[in-house]
Amino acid sequence: MAQGEVIITPVSGKADRKAFVDLAYSLNANDPNWVPPLRMEAEELITPGKNPFFEHADVQLFLARRGGAVVGRISAHIDRLAIAMDPQQGMGPGTGNWGLLEAVDEAVAQALIGRAEDWLREKGMTRVLAPLSMSIWEEPGQLTSGFDHPPTVMMGHQPQRYDDYIKALGYAPAKTLNTYELDITKEFPPLIQRIVQSGEKNAKIRIRNVDRSKFDAEAALILDILNDAWSDNWGFVPFTDTEIKYAGKKFKPIVREDLIMVAEYEGEPVAFMMTLPDLNEVLKPMGGSLFPFNWAKLLLWLRKPRVRTMRVPLMGVRKRLQASRLASQLAFMMIEAIRRNSVREYGASRGEIGWILEDNQGMNAIAEAIDSHVNKTYVIYDKPL
């Protein structure tokens, strides 16, 4: 790309939004491990009225041009729910974010990040946590290891050079997020098997599938447990009622009853584990489009997914039980039930758990106990403004 002045302008109108979305596809076209999202989903993410994140966030998108050509993009945002949180949990008053960075070179990246920082300062922010694209619940962090294989559904994948660009601007790591992978065709170690078998004999414990015929109620139950279980976690921002409905609608096509478990203790739902077949395996060759015939392929796959990988994006145990042995026992029981179903019903051979915060000792211990290992690492960076 020839050198020249980089012009940064706010996104305004339909053409700019299209250019914002299109850039990711052109810049990442030669990366064999980048998974093109469906364009309609990429557009929905940045569109007020479609993505409920906009109901509690101020968002500004920017495009970078050089010689009239679009050469970069970035989003800057302030989540009003996040800045209302306790600063000890990572967010808090004065904390803004940027994300969705794409840039042809370092000069463009520096100009874009600088403009996002200026916008946040203008809005009264004193600190930035980034990248977040756009909510903490979407694709948080910059990939720093695991560039050699594609991400699973709902995980990000950015060029390694972006990490260098971010650090060169004075950003320091705030938190590291890991994903773990494991061979799910193998039985878990004997100790874990004994823990699971002991739980299966306990009449007070019931591990059940979700009931898809009661989808809305089950989704509300799971997100109620999630909001309670994660409420003290670093970076936590509660789901709103609108976001619960939106997430339910979005996940419904890939939800399988035998891949999402609810753990009940003495009749009370106290934990859950959500597992999703890796939609990225079928999306990757589609290039982001359902036309002309990809829609038929996707519908056929959704009827009965056959995948190599299952991803566990979310799990939670009610806060009052988290320090107990029961919590880990319930987790192992849910993981084992899902492991069996994944192999038997979907032909899966690989599992991915995460993301998990680097200092979440309980979840890291569970992941290590089932012989999984870190396969991707993401970093969320911090910088005073």
N, C-alpha and C positions, 0 to 999 in steps of 0.2 A: 504494500500500500504506500503510495507516494506521500511524502510528508507535506503538511500544510496546516493551516489554522483549523482547530477543532471547534465547531460551533455547537453549543448545547442549547436545546430549546425544549420547553414543556410540550408534552404530547397533547394535541388538540384536534379532536375530530376523528372520524372513522379512518381516514387514510393513514394518519399517524399511528393509530392503534394497530392497523394491519402491518405497518412497517415495523412496529415494536415486536409483534409476534413473529413476523417472517424472518427477522434477523437471526433468531436462534437456530432456525433450520439451515440457513445458508452458512453460518459460521461453524456449525458443528457437523456439517454434512460428511466430512472426511474422518470423523472420529468413529471408529468401529464399535465403541462401547457406549456411545450416546444413544438414548432411546427417544425418538421423536414422539412427543405427546400428541394426542389428537388435537388438531388445530382448534376445534370448537371448545375443548377444555382449556387450552391455552388462552383463548380469547375470553372465556368466562371468568378466568382467574383475575383478569385486570379490568373487568367491567362492573361498575356500580349498578346495583339492581339485580345482578345475577349472583355475585359472590357476596355473601352476608358479612364478610370481613369489613366491607365498606360501611356497614351500619355503625361500627364502633371505632373506625379508623379514618384518619385523614391521609390521603394517598396522592402523591404526585409522580407521574411517570415522565422520564426525560429521554430524548433521542440525541445522539451525537452525529453530526454530519461533517464530512471533510470533502471539499470540492463538490458539494451537492449530493454526495452519496452517503447513505446511512451506514455508519461504521461502529455504532455502539448504542447501548440502552442501559437504563437503570431505573429502579423504583425507589422512592423515598416515602416513608410512612411513619405515622405516629398512632399506635394502638392505644386508645383511651382506657381500655381495660388493663393493658399492661402497665401503664404509668400509674394506675391506681393500686398496684400491688406493692407489697413490702419490698424495699430495696434489697433486703437480705436474700431475696429469692431471685435476684438477677436483673429484674426489670426495675419498676419503680419510677417515681417522679423524675422528669427531665430526660428520660431515655427514649431516643428515637432509633429508627432502623432504616437500613436500605437493603435492597436485594435485586434479584433478576438481572444481575450484571451480565452483559455480553459486550466484548470489545475486541477490535481487530489487533490492537497493540497496547503497550503500556501507557503511551501518551493519552490515548483515548480513555483508558480505564481511569487514569489519574484525574482527567478532566471531569469525567462522569461522577466519580466518588466525591471529588471536591464540590461539584454542584449539589449533590445530594446532601452533603454536610452543611453547605450554606443554607439550603432550604430548611433543614432541621434547626439550625441556629436561628433563622428568621422566625421560626415557630416557637422559640423559647427553649429548645432542647439544649442540654449541657453535656450529653454523652450519647454515644452511638454504639449499639450492638448489631453486628452484621457478619455475614449476610443472612437475612431471613427472607424467604420468598413465598408468601409475604408474612404469613402468620407462623408462629412457633410450631403450629400443628401441621404445616404444609411441608416445605423442604428447607429445614434449617441447616446452616453451616456451609462452609467451603470444604469440599473433598480434599483431603491431604494424603490419604493412602488408599489403595484399592482401585487405581485407575485402569487396571488390566482386565476388568470384567464389568459387564453392564450392571447398573443398579436394578434393584427390584422395584415393584410398583410403589409409588409415592416416595421414592428416594431420589435425591439429586445426583447429578454428575456434571462437574465443571472441569475445564482444563486446569492442569497443574500450574500453568503460568499465572492464573488468577491469584493463586495463593501468594506468589512472589510479589505481585502488584500490590496486594492488600498490606502485606507486612512492610513493604517499602514506604508506605504512607504513615507509618507509626502505629499501626494496630498491633495489639498484644492479645494473645489467647485469653479468652474469658472462660470457655468451657469446651471440653472435648466430648464428642458423641461417637460411640462405637456401634457397629453392627457385628453380630456373630453369625457364623455359618457352621452347619454340622451335617453329617451324613445321617439321614433319618431312616435309612434301611437297616441300620444297626440298632440293636437293643441298647438301652442305657446301662451304665455300670451297675453291678450287683447291688450296691448300697441304695441307689435310686430305685431300683426295682423293688427292693424290700420296703422302702418308704411308700411307694405306690400301692403295693399289695396290702400293707397295713391299713392304708386309708380306705381301700376298697372293702375291707372287712368292718370298717367303722360305720355303724348304722346311723350315726349323726351326720355323716358326710354324703352328699349326693352331687355327682358331676353330671350335668345334663347338657344336651344340645339346646341351642336356641330354637324357638318355635317361629318359623317364617310366617305362619298364618297370623301371628300376633306381632308382626314386624315392628310397628310403631311403639308398642309397649315394651318390647324387648330392647329396642334401640334406646329408649328413654331410660330403662333400667341400667343398661351398660354404661351409658354416659353419666348417670347419677353416681355409679360406683367409681367411674373414672375421675370425675370432678372431686370426689372425696379422697380417693387413693393418691392422686397426684397433687393435692392442694398445697403440700409443703415442698414440692419439688422445685428445683431451680428452673426458672423460665416459665413456670406455670401461669397460664391465662385461662380462666374458666370458659367453657362453651356457653354460648347463649342459646335460648330456646330455638331461635331461627337457625342457628348453626347446627343444632341437633337434628332438626328436620332436614336441613340441606345435606348433612353428612349421611343421614339415613337414605335419602333419595339417591345420592351419588353411589353409595356402597351396595345398594340393593341388588343390582344386576350380578355382582360377583360374590354376594353372600351365600354361603352354603351352610346349612344347619349343622352338619357334622364337623365343621371347621371352626365354629365359634362355641365355646363352652362357658357355662355359668356354674360356679361352685356354690352350693348351698350348705349351710351348717345349721343344724337343728331347724331346718325349714326356711331359713333366711338366706337370700342371695348375698354373698359376701365377697365374691371375686368373679372375674371373668378373664377370658383370653380370646382375642380375635385373631384369626388366621385368614389370610387371603391367598388364593392361587395367584401366581405371579403373572399378572396381566401384561407386563412388559414383554414377556416371551412371544405373545401373539401380536402386540402392537409394533414391535421393533421393525419388522419388514414392511409395515404399512406406510411408513414415511409420514405419519401424521394425518393421513386422509382415509376416509371410509369409502371413497369413490374410486373407480366405478363398482368394484366387486368386493372391496374389503369389508363392507357392512355385513355381507352374507357370511364371510369367513368368521367375523367376530360373533355374530349371532349363533353360528354353529358351535363355536368354541364355548360360548356362555352356557349352552345347553348342558354340556358335560366337559368341563375343563380337563385337559390332560396336560400336566406341567412337570417340569423338572424341579421347580422350586416353589416352596410355600413360604410366605413371609408372615411373621408375627409382629404387626406394627404396634399393637396395644395390648396391655394387660394391666390389671390392677386388683389389689386387695384392700378392702376397707381399712382405713387408717388405724383403727383401734386394734386390729389384728396383726399389723405389719411387723411387730417385734417378736411375734410368737412363732413357735415351730409349726403351728397349723398353717401359717401363711405359705411357707416353703413347701409343705406337704401338698396343699391344694394346687400350687403352681406345678409341681412335678406331675400330679395326677392329671391336670388339664393338658399339659404338654404331651404326656404319654398317650392320652386318648386321641388327641389330634394327630400325633405321629402315626399311630396305627391307621387311622382313617385316611390320612394323606397318601400313605403308601398303597393301601388296599384299594381305595376308591378312585384315586387320581393319578396313580403311577408316579408319584413324586419320589425323588431320591435325595433331595437337598432341602434343608430348612435355613431360614435366615431370621434372626431375632434382633429387633432393634428399630429405632436407635435406643441406646442405653447410655445414660450419663456416666462419665468416667469414674465418678465418685459415688455412684449408686451401688453400695457394697452388696446389698441384698440381691439385686438383679444380676450383678456381675458374678456373684457366687453361684447363683442358679445356672447361669449360662456355662460357667466353667465346670460345674458338677456333671453336666450332661455331655461333656467332651466336645464342646463347641469352641471355636477360636475366632478372634477378631479378623474380619475380612475387609472392612472399610472403616475409615476414620474421617470424621468431619470436625471442623473447628469453627466455633462462633467467636468472633473477635470483638474487642472492646477498645474504645478510644474516647478520651475526653474532647469535648468541642469548645 
